[in-house]
Amino acid sequence: MPLLSLHHVVQRFKVGQDPIVVLNDVTLSIHRGEFVAIVGPSGSGKSTLLNVLGCLARPSAGTYRIAGEETSSMGADALARIRSTHIGFVFQRYNLLPQLSALENVALPALYAGAPKADRNARAQTLLTQFGLDQRLDHRPAQLSGGQQQRVCVARALINDAEVILADEPTGALDSENGQALLDLLRRLHEAGRTIVLVTHDLDVAAVAERTIQMKDGIIVHDSGTPARYLAGDTMPAGPHAGARLPRSYALVGQGLAALTVALRSMVGKRLRSALTMLGVFIGTAAVVTSVAVSQSAKTEITKNLNKLSRSALEIKRGLTWNDPAAASIVSLTASDLPALSRLPVIASAVPMVETTARMRYRHKDTDGFVMGTGSGGVAAAGMNTADGRDLSESDIAQARNVVFIDANAKHELFGHDEPLGAQLVIGEVPFTVIGVGKKGLYDDGKPVVWVPHSSLLQRILGRNFYDGIRVYFRDGSTPEQVEQQVTAVMTGLHGRKDFHVTNTAAFWQEMEQVTMIAALAFGLLAAISLLVGGIGVMNIMLVAVVERTQEIGVRMAIGARQSDIGRQFLTESVLLCVMGGAAGLVLAAVFCAVIGMATDKLHPAITLTSGLVAFFTCTVIGMLFGWFPARHAARLDPILALSRE
């Protein structure tokens, strides 16, 4: 049985609308161990015939069998497997991958065949040593002479112990000395049992073969015939095998690591373009992660305020609404309201609220500030922790004492390095004794705030007997809705009308939380759009990379890469671009969070492990989504057209 058998093979190509017949009814059999030279002028169809023999091109008509197995029904991956394990190509222009060393170029077909890294590297080193290149293992193609590159190409063809060597004008780019050395090498391979098919237009080169086939206009016009000893099966045994293959699952791991290595080299080779490609993903990731961190920090701050106000969630104010213009003329919310409110079962206590601004003076220093009239424990209820001294007491309120609690802003503004406790602070024209100092300023703008008994503020400074509001403290188990409903009913009954409004501070903070989340979602949406634009940029660059590396894709296919191998390579590069852009974005987000934390003491955004993992997963998905189309495009390239691309 012939090793390679073509029966009435026709190969047509379309040029515009017109089909061109390149092979016309070719019938040919080549037996195992033959050395065949196919000769003919340019355009005779000899290279096309070689491509059909190498399973790079499918015949338009007719049949092609390898060891009796029909190839016309085989899929692209099955043909790639044949090229990987049975056929080795030696190209005129060498077609070595410039970014790989001699050792890596030779070992590449074994990678696609699934061989372990150690085995394929050992086999490649052995072959290169046999060809006198043991001192050139780490050299890249540009560092090798033409003859050395061609020997590397031959070693690559032998790495998987191919039984058929297809050489397309292998001496065309070599001088006479290197050309003769290559022919001697092919003769030795033939003597070792390899089947050699050599395409050339040089009859002197063809003379090295035992059988000559002459072509013209796509037709075999002369065939010297198969020597009788091959018809009898009297051939030399094939050379040593490359060794056992790894199971497919392990091979995938090795190919994945190899794809990652090639992707890194490609990115390093085009550093500026890679950096610009990653820019969109970089900015988008930083924006998304920062927005999440800020929104989480804001939510934490709001939750803290909600917890702080959980027992003082309602405030009763004069007027029907917060901006009621008639509120200033309404005399309501007096001391007579307090007992009725305190008797409600849902209320723990009711504290008057009186606020004003006044001039404050200590010795030769004076400033404007806020004066808050409150009841016992009112300072703590306002969220102010005591650094020194005490809070207002029941007796202070009952006796309308001239005592004052100051925040840190007031201490800094008026007292400086002086001890404030026991000092006299003049508010308006009335002296007050400082009994306590807060740990911080109530307002970030530095405005001083002081607290005095509401009774003292009404009698000695404002000269009136009604409050600005009443703060209601809940009992445990009471809800804001219950308290608001009962307070409204009692106050309306006392006043005979509704001349007040109830503010649910807990509800206010909950609304603030919703507003914050909506703002975070809006910002996150803009950031997501940036990520989308970045992903489109990655897809665009990967499509450019496919065009630039078309010949490389053709070489990889010729030496046994399946469509999935090619797709994996470009998909890996896309994912790597996005993941590295995302990693840089995480670093930028950390910087943003640190700056925001230093700019305000209210927000302390931080990148959590969860947000980092989500960002990594998102960038990976974006890389896969936007890398899929370029990878698919690369995987579906025609090997012949890809190899012919300069």
Secondary structure, DSSP 8 states (H G I E B T S, - for coil): --SEEEEEEEEEEEETTEEEEEEEEEEEEE-TT-EEEEE--TTSSHHHHHHHHTTSS--SEEEEEETTEE-TT--HHHHHHHHHHTEEEE-TT----TTS-HHHHHHHHHHHHT--HHHHHHHHHHHHHHTT-TT-TT--GGGS-HHHHHHHHHHHHHTTT-SEEEEESTTTTS-HHHHHHHHHHHHHHHHTT-EEEEEES-HHHHTTSSEEEEEETTEEEEE----HHHHTT--------------HHHHHHHHHHHHHHHHHHHHHHTHHHHHHHHHHHHHHHHHHHHHHHHHHHHHHHHHHHHHHTTT--EEEEESSSTT-TTGGG----BTTHHHHHHTSTTEEEEEEEEEEEEEEEETTEEEEEEEEEE-TTHHHHTT--EEEE----HHHHHTT--EEEE-HHHIIIIITTS--TT-EEEETTEEEEEEEEESS-SSTT---EEEEEHHHIIIIII--SB-SEEEEEE-TT--HHHHHHHHHHHHHHHHSS--EEEEEHHHHHHHHHHHHHHHHHHHHHHHHHHHHHHHHHHHHHHHHHHHHTHHHHHHHHHTT--HHHHHHHHHHHHHHHHHHHHHHHHHHHHHHHHHHHHH-SS------HHHHHHHHHHHHHHHHHHHHHHHHHHHTS-HHHHHH--
